[in-house]
């Protein structure tokens, strides 16, 4: 552990720490007015976020950094981690069947109430899928050649499909898309011929575009009353449907417009005072843009992208297939979550309920993302130690 600290990748660690600290401050600012109006202490969510960050760092980030990498490549660990995440997702499906809509939050049954925290199994599933695919695809390194691709990818593809199926039943389309992107990226960089990977991408984007067009033009009655379809229509016509689901996006636009270039000042947002729903989770970036201006929002987003690039750089220079795949998988988690959240805030993508990594309020997300950072720092340190040993021998 002490030796690893000397090889700590500051290009990853510092942006992570800054984002977490900014997140605590922004969660406090975005939630204080709502809490005060409802008779709670204004610092409640800010304090909770700080506690989540502390617990995540000491009980997940440090262990994932300190453990030997062989632990994460151990078949028993990989399979148990995957099975536990699948079991939790299956439990949500059972809850949906037994309790119906009464178990849903924002249209989806996605949380398990543990008393001290609402655990979101999807967050655990993301990391378990990355480690599982990293393990399986590493074992198949060199075997993904023409004539053997489908044989070698059948098992991981089926497991990914099962996980996605359990999530989409909740229903959580944003979460399903993130799992799909993780698999797509990790399959694509695992050694599959580039032309085949590009064909897959083209087919996927064309299929999604055609499906989107059919749903919008057909406008089927059996979907019109669903929460997810209303979100989609609100994305397309936010001002016309402001009273039927478009209020979030409309007030997000107002918040961004109010902030201008330099913002109205930390704590001075108007939209967080009951106008913009979920100001400290899904739409925390809108409040950031209002209070800190476009410059403040760009700094937050810039830190996220710098963190992603630093993680990807570790993957690019990794000497192990497993290490590279895990880095690319974790980068995909952060990138896809950031893309969906920023896209929703700006009205470029439908609202999916995906939060902004490290910044939005939430214990499950903070714990899993911190574990991801710990694992990447572990990989980075091991790669540096290995390189130094090789240079010494040479």
Order of alpha helices (4+ residues) and beta strands (2+ residues): alpha-alpha-alpha-alpha-alpha-alpha-beta-beta-alpha-alpha-alpha-alpha-alpha-alpha-alpha-alpha-alpha-alpha
